[in-house]
Amino acid sequence: MNMADIQKTKNPITENIRALMLKKGVPKKEHSREVARILGLSVSQAYKKFSGMADWSMAQIRCIEKEYGQRIGEQSDSPDDLRSQTVDVTLYMGSEEVPAFAVIGPLALSRQPKEFVAVGGAGNWKVMRAEAVPPAEAFYSIKFLEIELPEARHFSVAILDDDRAMADTIAEFLNASGTYEATAFYSLDSLDKALEDEQYDAYILDWKIGSKTSESLIQKIRVGANSDATVYLLTGQVDTDREDDIVRIQRAYKAHYLEKPVRMKMLAVQIAMDLEAPKAG
C-alpha cells in the first residue's frame, strides 16, 4: 500500500490528535516534530504515525492528552475509537501484576473461564481470567485490552551516493548500531521518489551525483514535513569552485560537510550528537 492509499483511509485517532493540536495552536507542519518531543520519539517515527504507517499506543495517546490537558476526540463505539474510552487497570497474570489499559464493557451474564474480565470499579479496576473471580463477585466484560510496550526511539537516515559500495557500507554500519534505520539510495530520482512517502531524520548526500548536484534535493528537504532534518554533504577532494558551492549550501541550508573517505565511527558519533541536540524553533 502506498502513501496515497493509506491517506484515503483516515484514522479517527490521528484525525482527532490533529484537531486537538490545531486547536492548541500547533501548525499542521509542526505536528510530527511536536509529537516526537512529547513522546520521546524521532520525527520520522512520529511522521509514520500521522501517515498511518504505525499505530498509536494508548500510553502515547494519554501522553498527548496530558500535554494539552484535554481528551482526544469524542467517545464512540466504533472499533477505531475504543481507545478514547480506556481506563487504567491492573492486569493479573498468575503472580504478576501488569499495568494496562482497558475498555470496560457491561456486566457479564455468563462465565467463560479463560476469558479476561474486569472486577472492581472506577479507579480500582482489576483484570483477570474469569476463572479467578470469586463465585459471588460481579464482573464485567472487556471490549479492549492493551499492555504497553515502550517504543524504542530510533532515527531514520537516508544515504545517497552513486557509488553503491559507499552507500551500502555506510547504511550497513549505521544499521548494525541498532540506533538507526538507514536506507541507501543511488540516484537523485530514487530518493526524491522516496520522499513522497517517507521523511528521514538525517540525510547523508553525495554532493555530485553523475552530472548533477544534490542541491535541488536539499531544497526539497528544507520545505518538507521534517524541514530541520540534519543534512550532511559528502564529497571527496574539493577544488576551489566546488568549495564555494559547498560553503554556499552550508550557509543557505544549514548543511554539514563530510569528507571522503568516511570514518564510520566518527560519523556515527557526529550523527548521534546532531540528532540528540535540541532543534531551534
C-alpha positions as CSV (number, residue, x, y, z in Angstrom):
1,M,0.0,0.0,0.0
2,N,1.5,3.4,-1.0
3,M,1.0,6.7,0.8
4,A,-1.9,7.7,-1.4
5,D,-3.8,4.6,-0.4
6,I,-3.0,5.0,3.3
7,Q,-4.2,8.6,3.3
8,K,-7.6,7.6,1.7
9,T,-8.4,5.7,4.9
10,K,-8.3,8.2,7.7
11,N,-7.6,7.0,11.2
12,P,-10.1,8.7,13.6
13,I,-7.5,8.8,16.3
14,T,-5.0,10.5,14.1
15,E,-7.6,13.0,12.9
16,N,-8.6,13.8,16.5
17,I,-5.0,14.3,17.5
18,R,-4.5,16.7,14.6
19,A,-7.7,18.5,15.5
20,L,-6.6,18.9,19.1
21,M,-3.1,20.2,18.1
22,L,-4.6,22.7,15.7
23,K,-7.0,23.8,18.4
24,K,-4.0,24.4,20.7
25,G,-2.3,26.5,18.1
26,V,0.2,23.9,16.7
27,P,0.5,24.3,12.9
28,K,0.0,21.2,10.9
29,K,3.6,21.3,9.5
30,E,4.9,21.1,13.1
31,H,2.7,18.1,14.3
32,S,5.3,15.4,13.7
33,R,8.0,17.4,15.4
34,E,5.8,18.2,18.4
35,V,4.6,14.7,18.9
36,A,8.2,13.5,18.7
37,R,9.0,15.8,21.5
38,I,6.1,14.8,23.7
39,L,6.6,11.0,23.2
40,G,10.4,11.0,23.1
41,L,10.4,9.6,19.6
42,S,12.3,10.6,16.4
43,V,10.5,12.9,14.0
44,S,10.4,10.0,11.4
45,Q,8.6,7.8,14.0
46,A,6.0,10.4,14.7
47,Y,5.6,11.0,10.9
48,K,4.8,7.4,10.4
49,K,2.0,7.6,13.0
50,F,0.4,10.6,11.3
51,S,0.7,8.9,7.9
52,G,-0.9,5.7,9.0
53,M,2.3,3.5,8.8
54,A,2.5,3.0,12.6
55,D,-0.2,2.7,15.3
56,W,-0.7,4.9,18.3
57,S,-0.5,3.1,21.6
58,M,-2.8,4.0,24.5
59,A,0.1,5.3,26.6
60,Q,1.1,7.6,23.7
61,I,-2.5,8.9,23.4
62,R,-2.5,9.6,27.2
63,C,0.8,11.4,27.0
64,I,-0.6,13.7,24.3
65,E,-3.8,14.3,26.3
66,K,-1.7,15.1,29.4
67,E,0.4,17.6,27.4
68,Y,-2.6,19.5,26.3
69,G,-4.9,18.9,29.2
70,Q,-7.7,17.6,27.1
71,R,-9.1,14.3,26.0
72,I,-8.6,13.4,22.3
73,G,-11.9,13.1,20.3
74,E,-15.4,12.1,21.3
75,Q,-16.2,8.7,22.7
76,S,-17.9,6.2,20.4
77,D,-18.4,2.5,19.9
78,S,-16.5,2.2,16.6
79,P,-13.5,-0.1,16.8
80,D,-11.1,2.7,15.9
81,D,-12.4,4.9,18.7
82,L,-12.5,2.4,21.5
83,R,-9.1,3.7,22.8
84,S,-10.8,7.0,23.8
85,Q,-12.8,5.1,26.4
86,T,-10.0,3.4,28.1
87,V,-9.2,3.3,31.8
88,D,-6.1,2.3,33.7
89,V,-6.3,-1.3,35.0
90,T,-4.1,-3.8,36.7
91,L,-3.8,-7.0,34.8
92,Y,-3.2,-10.1,36.9
93,M,-1.1,-12.7,35.1
94,G,-0.5,-15.5,37.5
95,S,1.5,-13.9,40.3
96,E,2.4,-10.9,38.2
97,E,0.6,-7.5,38.3
98,V,1.0,-5.6,35.0
99,P,-0.2,-2.0,34.3
100,A,-2.5,-2.0,31.3
101,F,-5.4,-0.1,29.6
102,A,-8.9,-1.5,29.0
103,V,-12.3,-0.5,27.8
104,I,-14.8,-2.0,30.3
105,G,-18.0,-3.4,28.9
106,P,-21.3,-4.3,30.5
107,L,-21.9,-6.6,33.4
108,A,-21.1,-10.2,32.2
109,L,-24.0,-12.6,32.5
110,S,-22.0,-15.8,32.0
111,R,-18.6,-17.1,32.9
112,Q,-16.1,-18.3,30.3
113,P,-13.2,-19.5,32.4
114,K,-10.4,-18.4,30.0
115,E,-11.8,-15.0,29.1
116,F,-10.3,-11.9,30.7
117,V,-12.9,-9.9,32.7
118,A,-12.8,-6.8,34.9
119,V,-13.7,-6.5,38.6
120,G,-13.7,-3.6,40.9
121,G,-14.8,-0.1,39.9
122,A,-13.6,3.4,39.0
123,G,-10.0,4.0,39.9
124,N,-9.5,0.4,41.0
125,W,-10.2,-1.9,38.0
126,K,-8.6,-5.3,38.0
127,V,-8.4,-7.6,35.0
128,M,-8.1,-11.3,35.3
129,R,-9.2,-14.6,33.9
130,A,-12.9,-15.3,34.7
131,E,-12.0,-18.5,36.5
132,A,-10.0,-16.4,39.1
133,V,-13.0,-14.3,40.1
134,P,-14.7,-15.4,43.3
135,P,-18.1,-17.0,42.6
136,A,-20.2,-14.3,44.3
137,E,-18.4,-11.4,42.8
138,A,-19.8,-9.4,39.9
139,F,-17.5,-9.0,36.9
140,Y,-17.6,-7.1,33.6
141,S,-16.8,-7.9,30.0
142,I,-13.8,-6.3,28.3
143,K,-14.0,-4.6,24.9
144,F,-10.4,-3.7,24.6
145,L,-7.2,-4.6,26.4
146,E,-3.7,-3.3,25.8
147,I,-0.4,-3.9,27.6
148,E,2.0,-1.0,27.0
149,L,5.4,-2.0,25.5
150,P,7.7,1.1,25.4
151,E,8.5,2.1,21.8
152,A,12.3,2.4,21.5
153,R,13.5,5.6,19.9
154,H,15.3,5.2,16.6
155,F,16.4,7.5,13.8
156,S,15.9,7.0,10.1
157,V,18.8,8.0,7.8
158,A,18.9,8.3,4.1
159,I,22.2,7.8,2.3
160,L,22.6,9.0,-1.3
161,D,25.7,8.1,-3.3
162,D,26.1,6.9,-6.8
163,D,29.0,4.8,-5.6
164,R,26.8,1.8,-4.5
165,A,29.6,0.3,-2.4
166,M,30.0,3.5,-0.4
167,A,26.2,4.0,0.2
168,D,25.8,0.4,1.2
169,T,28.8,0.4,3.5
170,I,27.5,3.5,5.4
171,A,24.0,2.1,5.6
172,E,25.2,-1.3,6.9
173,F,27.4,0.3,9.5
174,L,24.6,2.5,10.9
175,N,22.0,-0.3,10.9
176,A,24.4,-2.5,12.8
177,S,24.4,0.0,15.7
178,G,20.7,-0.7,16.5
179,T,20.0,3.0,16.8
180,Y,19.4,3.8,13.2
181,E,17.3,2.6,10.3
182,A,19.5,3.5,7.3
183,T,18.5,3.2,3.7
184,A,20.9,3.5,0.8
185,F,19.9,5.3,-2.5
186,Y,22.0,5.5,-5.6
187,S,20.3,8.2,-7.7
188,L,18.6,11.6,-7.1
189,D,15.3,10.3,-8.6
190,S,15.1,7.3,-6.3
191,L,15.5,9.4,-3.1
192,D,13.2,12.1,-4.5
193,K,10.5,9.5,-5.1
194,A,11.0,8.0,-1.6
195,L,10.3,11.4,-0.1
196,E,6.8,11.2,-1.3
197,D,6.1,8.5,1.2
198,E,8.8,9.0,3.9
199,Q,10.6,11.5,5.9
200,Y,14.0,10.9,7.4
201,D,15.7,12.3,10.5
202,A,19.1,12.7,8.7
203,Y,20.4,12.7,5.2
204,I,23.9,11.9,4.0
205,L,24.1,13.2,0.5
206,D,26.9,12.9,-2.0
207,W,27.3,16.4,-3.5
208,K,27.9,15.2,-7.0
209,I,25.5,12.6,-8.4
210,G,26.5,11.9,-12.0
211,S,26.5,15.3,-13.8
212,K,24.1,16.9,-11.3
213,T,24.4,18.1,-7.7
214,S,22.2,17.3,-4.7
215,E,21.2,20.9,-4.2
216,S,17.6,20.6,-5.5
217,L,17.1,17.6,-3.2
218,I,18.3,19.6,-0.2
219,Q,15.9,22.4,-1.2
220,K,13.0,19.9,-1.2
221,I,14.1,18.5,2.2
222,R,14.1,22.0,3.7
223,V,10.5,22.6,2.7
224,G,9.3,19.1,3.7
225,A,7.5,17.8,6.8
226,N,10.8,17.4,8.6
227,S,12.4,20.7,7.4
228,D,15.0,20.8,10.0
229,A,16.4,17.3,9.4
230,T,20.1,17.0,9.7
231,V,21.8,17.1,6.3
232,Y,25.4,16.1,5.6
233,L,27.2,16.9,2.3
234,L,29.5,14.1,1.3
235,T,32.3,14.7,-1.1
236,G,35.9,13.8,-2.0
237,Q,38.7,16.2,-2.8
238,V,37.4,19.8,-3.0
239,D,38.6,22.2,-5.6
240,T,38.0,26.0,-5.3
241,D,34.8,26.1,-7.3
242,R,33.3,23.1,-5.5
243,E,34.4,24.6,-2.2
244,D,32.5,27.8,-2.9
245,D,29.4,25.7,-3.8
246,I,29.6,23.7,-0.6
247,V,30.1,26.7,1.6
248,R,27.1,28.4,0.0
249,I,24.9,25.3,0.6
250,Q,26.2,25.0,4.2
251,R,25.1,28.6,4.8
252,A,21.8,28.5,2.9
253,Y,20.5,25.2,4.1
254,K,22.4,24.5,7.4
255,A,24.2,21.5,6.0
256,H,27.2,19.8,7.5
257,Y,30.3,18.8,5.5
258,L,31.7,15.3,5.4
259,E,34.9,14.4,3.5
260,K,35.6,11.0,1.9
261,P,36.8,8.5,2.8
262,V,34.2,8.4,5.6
263,R,35.4,7.5,9.1
264,M,32.5,5.4,10.2
265,K,32.8,5.5,14.0
266,M,33.3,9.3,13.9
267,L,30.3,9.6,11.6
268,A,28.1,7.6,13.9
269,V,29.1,9.8,16.9
270,Q,28.5,13.0,14.9
271,I,25.1,11.9,13.8
272,A,24.1,10.9,17.3
273,M,25.3,14.3,18.7
274,D,23.4,16.2,16.0
275,L,20.2,14.3,16.3
276,E,20.1,14.4,20.0
277,A,20.7,18.1,20.2
278,P,17.5,20.2,20.7
279,K,16.3,21.8,17.5
280,A,15.8,25.5,17.3
281,G,12.3,26.8,16.8
